[in-house]
Amino acid sequence: MPNYLYICQDCGKRFSRFLTYDEYEKAVVQCAYCKSANVLRRIGRVRFARSEDSRMDSMADMGDLAGLDDDPKAMAKMFRQMSGEMGEDLGPEFNEVVDRLERGQSPEEIEKELPDLGLPGGDDFSDD
């Protein structure tokens, strides 16, 4: 059974929702954050098999990492590229942090606003 990806048109947050094939046509999907029904389905990535060496070569070609601490948008771009090379959905916590970096928020500000991010028992940004 698939997880479907959505983006809320009201708050701009991304989230996923598990739906059976029967539910997909009938379910009213609401934003996991603000509960708005004004959401659009996102199309997930198409994945294909690559060797680990090929993925590592692509990440090595990303360039110099110096100065990323001073440029949140460049850091977000690098994180998105690395996520793409790994071929895995890293979950809502990852997306929340990268979305904030793309808006120009510094890692220090993000850490201050989300101190429990990634810690056991912390806020898990779940869909429920």
N, C-alpha and C positions, 0 to 999 in steps of 0.2 A: 504494500500500500504506500502510495507516495506522500511525501511532504511537498506541499505547494508553497511557492514563494510569493510574497505580496509586499507592496509598499503602500503606506497610508498617504492619501492625498491631503489629509488635514494636518497631521503632525510630521510627516516625512520619514517616519521610521520604517525600517524593513523588518519583516518577521516571516515565519513560516507556519503553516498549519497542516496537520495531518488530516487527510480526508480519504475515505474509501472512494472507489470509482463511482458508486451510486450517489454518495453524498456530494461529490464535486458539482454536479449539475443542479443540486437542490439547496445546498447549504448557503446561509447568509454568513459571509465571513466578516468579522469585525477585527479592527486593529487590536493587537495584543497589548498595546500601551494606552491608547486613549479611548478605545471601544467604538470608534467611528466605523460606520459601514462603507465609508467613502474610500475604498481600497482598489488597487489595480494589481492584477496578477503579473508577476515578473517571470520571465522565462529563465530557467536555470542554465548553467553552463553545459555545453556539450563536452563530454569527456572522452579522451582516447588514451590508450595505453602508451606510455613512454618508459624508456629505461631510466633507472636512477641516475646513471651517468649523464644522460641527455638532460634531465631536470637540473642536475648540479651544474652542468655547463651553462645552461640558460641563466641560472642564478649568479654564476660567476661573471657573466656579461653585464650584470646590472650596473656595474661601475663602482666608483669610490663611495664609501659610506661616510666619509668625513663630512662634517657640517650638517648632518641630518638632524641633530638635536636642536639646531637653530631654525629649521625649516619643517614645520609640522606637515605641510602639504606634500613635500618631497618624501617625508617619512611614510605618509599614508600611501603614496604612489608605490613606494618600494614594498610595503606590506601587502598591497593588493597584487603586485606582480609575484611576490613570493607565494601568496595563497594560490594564485593561478597555477604556478609551477608545481605546487604540491598536489593540486587537483582535488582538494578537499574543502568542504564547507567547514570553516573554523568556528562557526556558531555565532549566536547573537552578541556575546560579549566582544568578540573580535570585531564584528561589524560596528558595534556601538563606538568602540575606541577609534577605529579607522574613520568612521563618519565624523567624529569630533576633530580628528587630525585634519581631515579634508576641509573642515570649516575654519581651520587655522588655530584651533585650541592647542596649547602646549601640553606635552606629556605631564608636566608638573601640575597644571590646572586639572587635567583629567584625573590624575591620581588623587588630588585633593577632593574633587567632587565625587569620585567613585572609589573610596578607600578600600572597600571590601571586594573589589573586582577581581575575580579569579581565585579568591580564597575559599577553602571549604566552608560551607555554611553561609557564604556571602550571597549577595543578590545575584540570582542566576538569570534574570531577564527572560524567564520562561514564558511560553505562549499562554499558559493557563492562568 
